């Protein structure tokens, strides 16, 4: 089929053609970026946290005033928690994943850097940390017994940089030492709060930071320090349970801790399973994904209705022309292909313009919301979606046009 007659017809209906092209262009730009944002949110929601979430519960506790026996009471608490039926292990930690606050520190690879290489979160760990969380080392080792320091001692000395060793994640290692394998990172020094080096002794496969500081790319900039805390530092008891016993263990843990004295408060709203913490943490991205999905469906519906309306209008306007073509021997299939080709051309022009708008919109989103650059493969996805939508939408009016009998031309003469 020749394209020239179709283009000639479209030029005689410039306003209507321009409106449908503009509608398709805007839809293409918005759909491409919306699909990308949905995909980005889904990646965040499905991220590998690096911990045994389905076996973990958290109990958060705080003292009423100062507690001079916080260290001793913490040891007693941990012994009580580990003795509860159904408990595999328990630990105390300054912070946990899937909350919106975190402890962070700049990290350098040389002692006199003016700007840190990255900002990482820091977990303060006692001997049961890795076993409780179920975190996996891909290189190096866990801390030795003589490497652990007490939190109060470190605080009094004011020399956090004197911590002898650190465990970091694979992502953090890749950022600090690009192109270096995890095994070859072991033994390298890093610098946090001062000039003394802290040497890397282990690399974790995954371990997410508590909040979203630094954006998605920094989710696993995590380091673990061998510092024993007590319940007055964050107040997070993390308990690893046998499968299917989280609710039972959580109730027993709360009861056991309350029995240790009435001068402490258990924060019930924060004491829950890690799956509940994760679901609450990702509620906003999940809602955004659903909202963007609804926007996509609405835009596609509006675009489809616009194509149907325009095609129906053109069929009505060209009834005589169609009848003459049918009288001259044009088949129903040829009439159908004419309208579908016409729509394909309009959609193609709109999609080409929409791709440019998609890039412009992405640049705006990158500058305002720290969104990554739009991957190119989202453009053909948006283009194919709109081409298919256009063909489906125009099929009904085109079929009616193909059904115009040749006698129409005679009656209209």
N, C-alpha and C positions, 0 to 999 in steps of 0.2 A: 504494500500500500504506500502511495506517495504521501510525503509529509507536507508538501507545499500547500495543497488545498486546505489541510487542517490549520496550518499556520495562518493562511489567508482568512479563514473564518474567524480565528481567534483575534486577529487584528481588527476585525469589525466589531468585536465585543471586548474592547480593551479594559473597560472598567470592571466588568464581571470577571474576566480572566485574571486581572491584577489582584482582585480581592481574594480569589481562591488561592493564587500563588502566595500571597502574603500570609494567608491563614495557614497554609501548609508549611511555609518557612518558619513562622513562629512556633507552630506545633513541633516541628523537627528540632528546633533549637532547645525548646523546653523539655521535650521528651528525652533527647539525648542526655542532657545534664541531669534530669530527674532520675533516669535509669542508672546513671553513674552514681548519683548520690544514694540511691536505694542500695546498689551493690556495695558501696563503701560502708553504709550502715550495717548491712548484713555481714560483711567481713568482720566488722568490729564486734557484733553480737556473737559471732561464732568463733571468736579468737580462742586460741589454746592458752589457757592461763598457766599451765605448767604445774598445777596442783591437783590433788585428788578431791575435787569439789564435792562429789557425791558421797564422800565419807566424812566431811568436815562440818563442824559446828563452831560457832563463836559465842563466848559469854564475855560481855564487857562489864567491868566492875570499877568502881571508884571509891576512894576513901572520903570520909567526912572529916576534913582537916588533914593535918599531917600525921603520918604513921611512922614512928621511929623503928618499928619492927617489920617494915614492909618487905625486906629481903627474906627474913625468916618465915613470915606468913605466906609469902609466895611459894617457898619450897614446900611448906605444909599443904597449901592449896593444890600444888601439882601432884603431890603424893596421893592426896585424897581423890583427885580427878582420875589419875591413872589406875586407881583401885576400883573404879566403878565398873560393874559388869557391862561388857560390850565395848569398852574403850581399848583401842589399840595403842594409843599414845596421846600425850598432851604436851603443850608447850606454852610459854608466855612470850609475847612479842609486842613491840611498840606500835605496830600498825598491821592492818590486814588488807588484802585486795578487795576491790569493789566498794570502796568508800570514796568520798570526795575531798578528803584531806590527806596529806602525806608529809613525811619527813624527806627533805631533799638536800642535795649538796652538789656543788660544782665539782667536776672531775677534770684533772689535767694529766697529761702524759709527760710533762717536763716540769721541774720545780718552780720556774720563774715565768710561766705563761701569764700574759695580761688578761686573756679571756679564756674561760674554761672550754675544753673540748666538747663537753656535754654536761647536762644536769641530770643526775640520777637520783632515784629514791633509795633510801637505805633502811633495810630491815636489821634490827638488832636481835641476834639469835643466841639461844643457849643450846646445850648439847642435843636436845631432841627436836630441833627445828626442822631439819630436812626430812627425818623419818615421819614426823607428824604431818607435814604438808605433802609428803609424797613427791617432792621435787627430785628430778633426775640430773645427775652430773654426766656431762659428755666428755669431760676432760678433767684431770687433776683429782683432788681429794676433798674430803670434809675437813673441818678444822681439827687440829690435834688438841688434846686436853690442856696442854700448857699454853695455848694461844688465847683461851677465853679470859676476858676481863670483866669485872663488875662495873655496872653502869655508874654507880655512885663514885667509884674510884676514878673512873675516866673523867667524870664531871668535875671532881675536885681538883684533879691535876690540870684540867684545861688543855689537855693535849690529845684531842681526838685523833690527830694524825699519827700518834704513836701506836695505834692499833696495828699489830704486826702483819695481819693477813686479811684477805677479802676474797669472797666468791662473787663472781659476776655472771651475767647471762651471756648467751651466745651473741644476741643482738648488740649488747653493749660492747662486747669484745670486737665485733666487726666494725663498729663505729670508731672505737679507739685505735684499733690496729687493722686497717683495711688490708685485705688479702692475706692475713695471717691466720692459720688454722687454730682452732681452740687449743690443741695440744701445745702449740708453740707460744701461746699466750701465757702459759703457766710460768711463773717466776718473774714476769715483768712487773715493774713498779708502776703505781699510779699515785696521784697526789690529790688529796681532798681539802682538808681544812688548814694545812700547814706545809712545812717544807719536808718533813720526814716522809719517806716513801711507805706505802702499804703494798705488799706484794700479793699478786693474784695466785691463789692456790687451787682454785677450782672454777669450772665454767658450767653453768646450768643450761640445759636445753631450752627451757622456757621458765619465766616467772614474771608475771605482770606487776606493774606498780599499782598502788591503791587507786589513784585518780587519773584524770586525763591530761595532766600537766605535760606540755610539750607536743600534744597532738598524737594521732595514731602512730606515727613513726617512732615516738619515744615511749610507747607503752611498755617495752621490755628493757628500758635503761634502768636496770635494777642491780643493786649490790647488797650482799649480806655480810654483816660484820660480826665477829665473835664477841659480842658484848651481852652479858646477862643482865636483863632488865628485871624490874619487879612490877607488881600490879599497879603501882602509882605512876607508871610510865606508859600511858596509853590504855592500860587496863585490859588487854586483850588476851584472854585464855582461848587457845585454839585446841580443839579436841578431835582426834581422828577415831571414828567409830567403825564397828563391824558393819558390813552392808545391811541396810534396812533397819538400823537401830538408832538413827539420828534423833528422832523425836523423843524416844525413850531416854537416850543418854542425855539430851539437852535438859529434860525435866529433872533428871537425877543430879546433873551437875549444878543446876541452879539451887536445888534443895540443899546439896552438900555445901556449897559456898555460903549460903545463908546461915547454915548451922555453925560456921566458923566465927560468927560474931555479928552483932547488929550495928556496928560502927562503919559499915560499908554499904554502898548502894549498888545493886545489880541493875543495869540499864536494860530493862526487859525489851524495849523497842529495838535495841541493837543486838540482842542475843537471839540468834537464829542460825539456820543452816546457811552454808555458803551458796547453795543454789538459790535461796531466797535473796541473799545479798546480791548475787549476780543478776537475778531478774529485776530487782529494784534499780540496780545500777544502770541497766540497759533499757529501762522503760522509755526514756526520752528518745534514743535512737530508734527503738522499735516503733514508737508512735509516729516519728518523723517518716519512717519507711512506709507505714500504712497511709499517712497523709499524702506523700508524694505519689504513691500508687493510685490513690483516688484521683489526684490531679491528672495523672496520665490518662486514666480511663475517661475522665470528664473531657479532657482536650481531644482525645481520639473520637469520642462520641460527637462532640461539637463539629469537628472537622468532617466526619463522615456525613453528618446531617447537612453541612454546607455543600459538600460535593453532590449529594443526592438532590438538594434543592436546585443547585445551579444546573445540573444535568437535566433535571425534569423541565426546568424553564427553557433550556435550549432545545429540547425535544419538541416542546409545544411551539416554539418560535420557528422551527425548521420542518414542521409537518409537511408543508407543500414540497420543500426541497427533497425530503426523504421519499415522499410518494413519487416524485419524478424519477429519482434514482432507481426506485423499485420498478417503475414502468419501463425504464431503459435496461432492465435486466440485472440490477444489483441484487444479490442474495441477502437473506437475513443475516448470515454469518458475516458478510462484508459490512453491513450497517452496524452490527454489533462491534466488530473490530474497529470501525471508524471511531466510535465514541470511546472505546476503551483505549485506543491509541492517543486520542485527544487528551483524555484524562492522564495518561502516562506521561505525556509531554508536560502538561501543567504541573504534575507532581514532581517531575524531574527538575523543572526550573525552580520550583518552591524548595525542593530538597537541597539543591546546590546553594541557594541563598541561605537556607536554614543551617547548613554546615558552617558557613561563615559566622552567622549569628550565634551558633552553639559555641564556637571558640571565643567569641567576644563575651558571651555570658559567663563562660568558664573563667576567663581572666578576671571578671568582676567578682565572681564567687571566691576565687583564689585570694584576691586582695582583701576581701571583707571577712571571710569565714575560714581561712586556712585550708581550703579544699585543695586536694592535689590536682595536677594537670589532667584534663580529660583524655583518657586513652583513645587512640584512633579507632579501635574496633567498635566503640559505641556508636560512631557515625553510620557505618553500614547497617548496624542493627536498627537504628532509627529510620534510615532510608528505606530498608526493606519493609519495615512495619508500615510506613506511610504508603509505599507503592502498593502493597497488598490491600491496605485499607481502601485506597482509592479505587482499585479494581473491583473490590467487593461492593463498595458504595455505588459505583456507576453502573453496576451490572443490571440492576432493576430498570432504571430509566433507559439504558441502552437496549435492553430486551424489548421494552415497549416501543422504542423507535424502530427496531427491526420488524415489529409486527404491523407497522403501518402498511395497509394494502395499497397496491398501485392505483386503485380507483380513486384514491384521495386526490391525486393530481388532476384527474379529469373533472371532479366535482369542484375543485378550487379554481379552475381556469376561468 
